[in-house]
Amino acid sequence: MVVSRSPKMLFSTWKKITNRNAAVQMSMVSSRNFSRSPLPGNKQLGLQQNQLIRKYPQPVFESHPHLLNNGEVTPLIHKDEYKERRSKLMQKVSKQSDGSKANLVVVQSSSKLYMSGKIPYVFRQDSDFLYLTGCLEPDIVLLMISAPGSDKFESIVFIPKTDSNTEMWEGPKADLEFCLNILGIEQANYLSQLAPFMCSFIKQNQLSGVQIWRDPGRSFQIVDDVISKKSGSITARDIVPLLHNLRVIKSKSEQELMRRSCAIIASATIETMKMSQPSVCESQLWACVEYHSRMKGAQYLAYPPVVAGGARANTIHYISNNQLINNGEMVLMDAGCQYYGYTSDMTRCWPINGKFTSFQAEAYEAVLDVQLDLIQFCNERPPLDVLFQRMCRQLGKNLQQIGFGKEANSCAERAQMAYSVCPHHVSHYLGIDVHDTGTVNRNIPLEPGMVITIEPGLYVDLNRSIAPKEFHGLGLRIEDDILITETGIEVLTQSCPKTISEIESVMR
């Protein structure tokens, strides 16, 4: 029997396949069961009473009208946009599917992680689950199902059943009404019914077979057990590439969130430059950039920042951040923040005493010239790999002009020399994750709505024979976030100074 796409039919089918008593049959609810209209009587009074009685597991319009507009699940993103994302994903699933089989998509939220005992780490939602739902709660599962050959689908969320004791310690949790009315999901049930529902759906479609789409890199015991029991009629498919192909193109609301995230880290970095002075500890600069990011609205830093003074900047992912920065040394700070699910990623370098030496300035200008060239080249929408190749050629030429690799005679030799002192890619996609949409190829042309980084660097360790001694120990990277638009580009981190004159002016 094929499950109908209509909420009414799916609800009826659920009652039949579970074969439970009436109370359990009614545990699955659909959006037709709940209304968000106020209580009878005066409408304003009813709304106030609802606000007093109703508690929510995350900010909503009723509790945070200063943050969200009516209908938004998360700031700037309406529940209709989340629904559209789910619809676009299922369209991709339908195109990629064997049309003779039913489809079942499984996307799970993150679980809480604990550093010790009952002390949790700060919770971060799974990126794909956040993208499809906007829900910030742990241990929830989203299913999307479609019949063989059909482009219509239903979304169902399965949530843990909570109790008053848990809520007394941890606060309000997601309930069925929240899933339907706030998240805008068509169906909701409790997590205990996930396995029975999956088994029943597979049984209904055992003749045609079922394709289960999920992230193969994440284990999920309930789903694993169902697959092992029903393996004969199941084909496992990878949902991640389809999701990443959606996520790599940012909507207008996503672009605005990233614009704000980038403005915050740019401003926080300026404040950090201003408080820099010789003998400051790297950890103090870290504290400064995090403080100002949070004060300007970020929830937290997007990743452990690199705050590297002197030769420590040659460790590309240096995150110890525990040394004093001496007079005359440069500091490299690679930091970003998360603003309601969207990240920034920016790197700036500056002399801790506020004044570049002649050799620092020469090397810095060599890298900055490459970065400015690559940013302008983005107007032509090249693939990321082409940007990388251009970086190697340009950086090799610039470095040879200041004394590096004098034996490199050809363009290829200069490019290889450049790669030896900048052994990382010059760009990556940016979005919900810092290194966003990792399955999207770097050899496809840029498209409007993509956000990328441009980050050439120079790392000259103390034993680097191709470099003049004056540059030994110097580590530099300059990174900005670029939005590809219909008419060109927008440098989202433009407000943070990066020319030598601008940096020295800020630090006076």
DOSE-542443 format. One line per 8 residues: for each residue y, x, z of C-alpha. Coordinates in steps of 0.05 Angstrom, whole numbers, padded with zeros to 5 digits. Last residue first. Layout:
Y X Z; ... .
//
This chain:
01102 00961 00333; 01031 00936 00320; 01049 00880 00272; 01092 00927 00230; 01038 00980 00226; 00989 00927 00200; 01038 00900 00148; 01057 00970 00123 .
00984 00991 00117; 00965 00928 00079; 00916 00883 00114; 00955 00828 00149; 00918 00764 00170; 00947 00702 00137; 00904 00710 00075; 00840 00692 00111 .
00825 00632 00066; 00840 00670 00002; 00842 00612 -00048; 00815 00622 -00118; 00825 00596 -00188; 00840 00527 -00218; 00778 00487 -00198; 00773 00526 -00133 .
00730 00584 -00109; 00744 00594 -00035; 00748 00667 -00013; 00737 00697 00056; 00765 00766 00069; 00735 00833 00089; 00761 00904 00094; 00712 00956 00118 .
00724 01027 00143; 00686 01082 00180; 00714 01152 00188; 00671 01204 00222; 00683 01257 00169; 00745 01243 00128; 00781 01309 00141; 00716 01346 00126 .
00720 01329 00052; 00664 01281 00032; 00602 01295 -00010; 00570 01333 00048; 00567 01274 00095; 00544 01305 00161; 00595 01272 00208; 00584 01203 00179 .
00630 01175 00125; 00623 01100 00120; 00668 01065 00068; 00669 00990 00059; 00678 00935 00008; 00679 00864 00037; 00692 00804 -00007; 00664 00742 00026 .
00643 00677 -00008; 00660 00603 -00007; 00633 00560 -00063; 00669 00494 -00078; 00684 00511 -00151; 00627 00553 -00180; 00610 00627 -00179; 00562 00650 -00233 .
00489 00659 -00214; 00461 00728 -00199; 00465 00725 -00123; 00410 00673 -00121; 00413 00617 -00070; 00356 00626 -00020; 00403 00654 00034; 00446 00592 00038 .
00497 00623 00085; 00502 00692 00115; 00551 00668 00167; 00517 00600 00171; 00552 00533 00164; 00589 00563 00106; 00593 00632 00074; 00558 00661 00013 .
00552 00737 00010; 00593 00794 -00019; 00600 00869 -00026; 00527 00885 -00016; 00512 00942 00031; 00503 01018 00025; 00577 01037 00023; 00577 01113 00028 .
00515 01124 -00014; 00535 01066 -00059; 00599 01102 -00077; 00561 01164 -00098; 00515 01121 -00141; 00577 01090 -00175; 00606 01160 -00186; 00540 01182 -00218 .
00538 01120 -00263; 00611 01130 -00284; 00595 01202 -00303; 00615 01270 -00276; 00597 01266 -00202; 00604 01338 -00178; 00670 01324 -00143; 00636 01274 -00099 .
00695 01256 -00054; 00763 01290 -00061; 00816 01235 -00059; 00810 01217 -00133; 00734 01218 -00127; 00739 01162 -00076; 00778 01117 -00123; 00730 01126 -00181 .
00668 01115 -00138; 00701 01054 -00106; 00716 01023 -00174; 00645 01034 -00202; 00609 01013 -00139; 00654 00952 -00130; 00643 00929 -00202; 00567 00930 -00191 .
00575 00890 -00127; 00619 00838 -00161; 00568 00832 -00216; 00515 00819 -00163; 00558 00764 -00133; 00560 00727 -00199; 00627 00726 -00236; 00675 00667 -00230 .
00732 00696 -00273; 00782 00682 -00217; 00736 00724 -00173; 00763 00786 -00209; 00827 00778 -00169; 00788 00785 -00104; 00750 00844 -00133; 00814 00882 -00150 .
00844 00869 -00081; 00780 00896 -00049; 00778 00958 -00092; 00850 00976 -00077; 00837 00964 -00003; 00780 01014 -00003; 00821 01071 -00034; 00882 01051 00007 .
00842 01059 00071; 00816 01128 00051; 00885 01154 00036; 00916 01121 00098; 00864 01151 00145; 00878 01219 00113; 00953 01213 00122; 00947 01188 00193 .
00956 01113 00203; 01003 01091 00260; 00991 01035 00310; 00958 01076 00365; 00890 01043 00355; 00894 01055 00280; 00873 00991 00244; 00813 00962 00210 .
00802 00888 00193; 00739 00848 00180; 00733 00773 00170; 00676 00722 00174; 00693 00648 00185; 00643 00595 00204; 00634 00520 00199; 00599 00475 00250 .
00659 00447 00286; 00699 00512 00282; 00655 00573 00290; 00690 00640 00295; 00688 00705 00258; 00692 00779 00275; 00686 00848 00243; 00732 00895 00280 .
00738 00967 00257; 00780 01012 00303; 00814 01076 00279; 00821 01137 00322; 00885 01177 00336; 00886 01162 00411; 00816 01148 00435; 00778 01082 00435 .
00738 01072 00499; 00666 01051 00490; 00628 00987 00505; 00626 00946 00441; 00550 00950 00436; 00553 00910 00372; 00549 00963 00317; 00523 00928 00255 .
00549 00979 00203; 00540 01040 00248; 00593 01083 00214; 00645 01047 00256; 00619 01087 00316; 00656 01146 00286; 00722 01122 00315; 00723 01054 00350 .
00676 00998 00334; 00686 00925 00351; 00631 00889 00313; 00629 00817 00335; 00568 00781 00361; 00565 00721 00314; 00604 00657 00299; 00650 00665 00359 .
00655 00602 00401; 00679 00530 00398; 00742 00547 00359; 00805 00509 00376; 00863 00558 00381; 00848 00577 00453; 00776 00591 00433; 00796 00640 00379 .
00849 00671 00424; 00798 00685 00479; 00745 00711 00431; 00793 00759 00397; 00818 00785 00465; 00749 00791 00497; 00725 00833 00438; 00787 00876 00443 .
00772 00886 00517; 00699 00903 00501; 00722 00958 00455; 00756 00991 00514; 00830 01010 00509; 00841 01085 00514; 00897 01084 00461; 00931 01017 00450 .
00913 00950 00420; 00947 00887 00447; 00982 00870 00382; 00920 00882 00339; 00882 00832 00382; 00937 00779 00372; 00933 00790 00297; 00857 00782 00301 .
00864 00715 00337; 00910 00690 00281; 00862 00710 00226; 00803 00682 00266; 00838 00614 00273; 00862 00610 00201; 00791 00623 00177; 00762 00567 00219 .
00817 00520 00195; 00804 00535 00122; 00729 00528 00135; 00740 00458 00162; 00785 00441 00103; 00733 00465 00054; 00680 00424 00089; 00723 00362 00082 .
00734 00375 00008; 00660 00385 -00002; 00629 00454 -00003; 00580 00476 -00056; 00528 00525 -00025; 00501 00469 00019; 00469 00430 -00039; 00432 00489 -00069 .
00413 00509 00002; 00380 00443 00015; 00338 00447 -00048; 00318 00519 -00032; 00298 00499 00039; 00252 00440 00024; 00189 00481 00011; 00129 00439 -00010 .
00062 00426 00023; 00013 00382 -00016; -00026 00331 00024; -00085 00287 00007; -00140 00334 00030; -00101 00364 00087; -00100 00301 00130; -00121 00329 00197 .
-00089 00398 00186; -00025 00366 00160; -00019 00319 00220; -00030 00378 00268; 00022 00421 00234; 00072 00363 00236; 00065 00354 00311; 00063 00429 00323 .
00126 00447 00286; 00130 00518 00260; 00192 00539 00223; 00190 00586 00163; 00155 00535 00119; 00218 00491 00122; 00193 00422 00102; 00173 00377 00044 .
00108 00340 00051; 00081 00317 -00016; 00035 00258 -00007; -00027 00236 -00046; -00036 00181 -00098; -00099 00152 -00067; -00079 00170 00004; -00012 00136 00000 .
-00022 00085 00055; -00061 00136 00095; -00004 00187 00089; 00046 00136 00114; 00000 00117 00172; -00011 00189 00192; 00064 00203 00190; 00079 00141 00232 .
00026 00157 00283; 00052 00230 00288; 00125 00209 00297; 00113 00153 00348; 00120 00197 00410; 00186 00220 00383; 00218 00152 00394; 00244 00109 00337 .
00304 00102 00292; 00316 00072 00223; 00375 00069 00174; 00413 00130 00200; 00488 00118 00206; 00499 00173 00257; 00543 00130 00302; 00512 00061 00293 .
00439 00075 00279; 00427 00140 00317; 00472 00119 00375; 00435 00052 00381; 00368 00088 00386; 00389 00134 00442; 00418 00204 00441; 00426 00234 00509 .
00481 00228 00562; 00490 00284 00612; 00445 00343 00631; 00430 00335 00704; 00441 00260 00715; 00417 00248 00644; 00350 00279 00659; 00343 00237 00723 .
00364 00173 00687; 00310 00179 00634; 00305 00202 00561; 00257 00185 00505; 00258 00241 00455; 00285 00221 00386; 00253 00204 00319; 00301 00194 00262 .
00285 00153 00199; 00315 00157 00130; 00291 00112 00074; 00285 00128 00000; 00297 00103 -00071; 00283 00149 -00130; 00213 00121 -00138; 00156 00152 -00177 .
00109 00152 -00117; 00143 00121 -00056; 00199 00155 -00017; 00206 00181 00053; 00260 00217 00093; 00242 00240 00163; 00293 00269 00212; 00266 00298 00277 .
00303 00306 00343; 00289 00361 00394; 00361 00381 00409; 00425 00339 00401; 00485 00357 00358; 00476 00304 00304; 00518 00313 00242; 00459 00285 00202 .
00442 00323 00138; 00484 00386 00148; 00467 00389 00222; 00393 00386 00207; 00401 00442 00155; 00440 00486 00203; 00395 00478 00264; 00441 00462 00322 .
00466 00516 00368; 00457 00509 00443; 00489 00560 00489; 00430 00594 00522; 00398 00556 00578; 00387 00575 00651; 00328 00535 00677; 00283 00595 00687 .
00311 00652 00647; 00347 00659 00581; 00327 00589 00560; 00325 00561 00489; 00339 00488 00474; 00305 00462 00412; 00336 00460 00343; 00335 00398 00300 .
00278 00382 00253; 00277 00366 00179; 00215 00333 00150; 00214 00304 00079; 00158 00258 00059; 00147 00245 -00014; 00096 00199 -00048; 00057 00227 -00107 .
00051 00209 -00180; 00120 00235 -00196; 00101 00307 -00180; 00166 00324 -00149; 00224 00370 -00167; 00267 00314 -00196; 00251 00267 -00137; 00265 00321 -00086 .
00332 00335 -00119; 00349 00261 -00115; 00325 00262 -00043; 00374 00317 -00027; 00431 00280 -00061; 00416 00218 -00019; 00414 00257 00046; 00481 00288 00028 .
00510 00220 00011; 00488 00194 00080; 00524 00252 00113; 00586 00236 00072; 00581 00163 00093; 00578 00184 00166; 00648 00213 00157; 00661 00288 00162 .
00731 00308 00184; 00710 00323 00256; 00636 00305 00267; 00605 00236 00261; 00668 00206 00231; 00669 00130 00226; 00735 00120 00261; 00774 00185 00261 .
00754 00243 00304; 00789 00293 00350; 00845 00257 00386; 00803 00193 00386; 00751 00230 00429; 00711 00178 00469; 00714 00119 00420; 00716 00164 00358 .
00654 00203 00379; 00644 00269 00415; 00571 00283 00432; 00516 00253 00475; 00554 00187 00484; 00568 00143 00543; 00581 00068 00538; 00604 00029 00599 .
00677 00048 00604; 00687 00053 00529; 00652 -00013 00518; 00697 -00046 00570; 00758 -00019 00535; 00733 -00045 00469; 00719 -00114 00499; 00788 -00116 00530 .
00818 -00102 00462; 00776 -00155 00430; 00792 -00210 00482; 00729 -00251 00491; 00659 -00235 00469; 00639 -00162 00474; 00663 -00116 00419; 00629 -00111 00350 .
00584 -00050 00342; 00526 -00091 00317; 00453 -00073 00326; 00388 -00099 00298; 00406 -00093 00224; 00413 -00018 00231; 00339 -00012 00243; 00298 -00006 00306 .
00230 00023 00318; 00208 00007 00390; 00197 -00065 00369; 00124 -00055 00354; 00117 -00021 00422; 00140 -00084 00458; 00099 -00130 00414; 00033 -00095 00425 .
00012 -00042 00377; -00021 -00043 00309; 00021 00016 00286; 00009 00000 00213; 00029 -00073 00216; 00093 -00066 00256; 00116 -00007 00213; 00106 -00049 00151 .
00153 -00102 00177; 00206 -00050 00192; 00197 -00019 00124; 00205 -00087 00092; 00269 -00103 00129; 00299 -00034 00118; 00286 -00040 00043; 00250 00018 00011 .
00182 -00015 00013; 00122 00026 00035; 00069 00027 -00019; 00000 00000 00000 .
//
